[in-house]
C-alpha cells in the first residue's frame, strides 16, 4: 500500500482539499494518516516463517545437523517443502537463523554497561544466570551442543557461530573485565587476555546438562557463585 499524502490544504485554496489514499478513502477529520497495518498475506507469511524456525529447532535437536532433512522440517511445521525455500535458501541458512533468534539477542546484552551504581560482578552474575536459565537448561543449549559436536564437519556453520556469538561474547566479556580491573573489582589483570575463563561455568553447564545430568545433577548457579568468588573475592555479608 502506498503511503498516505500529508493531508495538508493546498496553498492558494480557501477550503481544505480532501486527500484520498491509494484505496480512495478520505482521511479522518483530524487529517491524521491512518497507520499501516500488515496485510493478511504478510501476517500468514510471518507465521509460517516462525513455524518453520520452531520446527527446525525440534528437528535439529532430535536428529543433529547432518541428519536433519528439510522434508521433515516442512512436515513438522505443516507446510510444503517449497514454502521453506521462500524463506531460507537451504538447511544451513535455517540453522543460522536459529542462532540469530535464539542465541544472539542474549549475547548482545553483554554490550550494555552496568546499571548506575551496579558492580561488574553484578552485571556478569545477572547475565550468567539468565544464560543458565534460558540456554543451558533449555533446547537452546542443544544448539551449542550441535556446534561442538558437528562444527568440525560443517566449518561454515562453526564459522558463523563464531562471528555471531563467540566473538561478540568474548568482546563483551573482555570489556567488562577491563572495567572491573579499572574499578579495582578484579585484581588479576591478565584475566582480560582470557575472557573465556569468565564464561567457563556457563559452557560447562551446557555440556553437563546435555550429557551427564542423568548421572549427577549440577547446581549451575552455585557453581557460578563459587567461580565468581575466585575472581572477585567472596562477597561480604552484613
Secondary structure as the mmCIF struct_conf table of DSSP 4:
data_model
#
loop_
_struct_conf.conf_type_id
_struct_conf.id
_struct_conf.beg_label_comp_id
_struct_conf.beg_label_asym_id
_struct_conf.beg_label_seq_id
_struct_conf.end_label_comp_id
_struct_conf.end_label_asym_id
_struct_conf.end_label_seq_id
HELX_LH_PP_P HELX_LH_PP_P1 UNK A 2 UNK A 5
HELX_LH_PP_P HELX_LH_PP_P2 UNK A 8 UNK A 10
TURN_TY1_P TURN_TY1_P1 UNK A 11 UNK A 12
BEND BEND1 UNK A 14 UNK A 15
HELX_LH_PP_P HELX_LH_PP_P3 UNK A 16 UNK A 19
STRN STRN1 UNK A 20 UNK A 20
TURN_TY1_P TURN_TY1_P2 UNK A 22 UNK A 23
HELX_LH_PP_P HELX_LH_PP_P4 UNK A 25 UNK A 25
STRN STRN2 UNK A 26 UNK A 26
HELX_LH_PP_P HELX_LH_PP_P5 UNK A 27 UNK A 28
TURN_TY1_P TURN_TY1_P3 UNK A 29 UNK A 30
HELX_LH_PP_P HELX_LH_PP_P6 UNK A 32 UNK A 36
HELX_RH_AL_P HELX_RH_AL_P1 UNK A 40 UNK A 63
TURN_TY1_P TURN_TY1_P4 UNK A 65 UNK A 67
HELX_RH_AL_P HELX_RH_AL_P2 UNK A 70 UNK A 77
TURN_TY1_P TURN_TY1_P5 UNK A 78 UNK A 78
BEND BEND2 UNK A 79 UNK A 79
HELX_RH_AL_P HELX_RH_AL_P3 UNK A 81 UNK A 87
BEND BEND3 UNK A 89 UNK A 90
HELX_RH_AL_P HELX_RH_AL_P4 UNK A 91 UNK A 99
HELX_RH_PI_P HELX_RH_PI_P1 UNK A 100 UNK A 104
HELX_RH_AL_P HELX_RH_AL_P5 UNK A 105 UNK A 107
HELX_RH_3T_P HELX_RH_3T_P1 UNK A 108 UNK A 111
BEND BEND4 UNK A 112 UNK A 112
HELX_LH_PP_P HELX_LH_PP_P7 UNK A 113 UNK A 115
TURN_TY1_P TURN_TY1_P6 UNK A 116 UNK A 117
HELX_RH_AL_P HELX_RH_AL_P6 UNK A 120 UNK A 131
HELX_RH_PI_P HELX_RH_PI_P2 UNK A 132 UNK A 136
TURN_TY1_P TURN_TY1_P7 UNK A 137 UNK A 137
BEND BEND5 UNK A 138 UNK A 138
TURN_TY1_P TURN_TY1_P8 UNK A 139 UNK A 139
HELX_RH_AL_P HELX_RH_AL_P7 UNK A 140 UNK A 150
TURN_TY1_P TURN_TY1_P9 UNK A 151 UNK A 153
HELX_RH_AL_P HELX_RH_AL_P8 UNK A 155 UNK A 161
HELX_RH_PI_P HELX_RH_PI_P3 UNK A 162 UNK A 166
HELX_RH_AL_P HELX_RH_AL_P9 UNK A 167 UNK A 183
TURN_TY1_P TURN_TY1_P10 UNK A 184 UNK A 184
BEND BEND6 UNK A 185 UNK A 185
HELX_RH_3T_P HELX_RH_3T_P2 UNK A 189 UNK A 193
TURN_TY1_P TURN_TY1_P11 UNK A 195 UNK A 195
HELX_RH_AL_P HELX_RH_AL_P10 UNK A 196 UNK A 211
TURN_TY1_P TURN_TY1_P12 UNK A 212 UNK A 215
BEND BEND7 UNK A 216 UNK A 216
HELX_RH_AL_P HELX_RH_AL_P11 UNK A 220 UNK A 232
HELX_LH_PP_P HELX_LH_PP_P8 UNK A 234 UNK A 237
#
